[in-house]
Amino acid sequence: MENVQKLEIAGARGTVEVDGVTGIFYKIRVDDEVVKRTKGGWPIPMRNGKVSKLSSRGIVPGFQKLYMDEALVYAMGGHVEKWLRALMFLPFLLIFVNQLFGLILGVLLFFMNISAVKNDQMPMPVRAALPIINTVAGGVILALLTGMLS
């Protein structure tokens, strides 16, 4: 899957792209120049001389939706099924093994899972198994560390 996606914005002056659609963080570019986010959105110059605002909505990193004047332009991670998105959150169960280290490891594994489930190059069974394997491996590591620290 390509990491740069051209956005179809009617009336935009130049080419508007989002760079980083397969990862967690992304940038908005107009004619290969990165646009800085200001006042809750990115200013996009239009052909009629006005400037419209491209905004993003969403809480889960890497799965935001981009809107241009309240119209949906692009949904990052829109190709990922909801059950696969739910599997990304499995590492947070590590909090029950060890609160502090479980939280830290859970957050790290969660961010790793985002990139894994969004990767179209991996077969679906692998994308589904990775969050489960990461969680089990993290639990074993925390159990071993907790036993060693006690």
Stockholm file with secondary structure:
# STOCKHOLM 1.0

chainA/1-150         MENVQKLEIAGARGTVEVDGVTGIFYKIRVDDEVVKRTKGGWPIPMRNGKVSKLSSRGIVPGFQKLYMDEALVYAMGGHVEKWLRALMFLPFLLIFVNQLFGLILGVLLFFMNISAVKNDQMPMPVRAALPIINTVAGGVILALLTGMLS
#=GR chainA/1-150 SS CCSEEECCCTTBSSCEEEECTTSSCCEEEETTEECCCBTTBEEEEBTTSCEEEEEEECSSTTCCEEEETTEEEEETTTTSCHHHHHHTTGGGGGGGTCHHHHHHHHHHHHHHHHHHHHCTTSCHHHHHHHHHHHHHHHHHHHHHHHHHHC
#=GC SS_cons         CCSEEECCCTTBSSCEEEECTTSSCCEEEETTEECCCBTTBEEEEBTTSCEEEEEEECSSTTCCEEEETTEEEEETTTTSCHHHHHHTTGGGGGGGTCHHHHHHHHHHHHHHHHHHHHCTTSCHHHHHHHHHHHHHHHHHHHHHHHHHHC
//
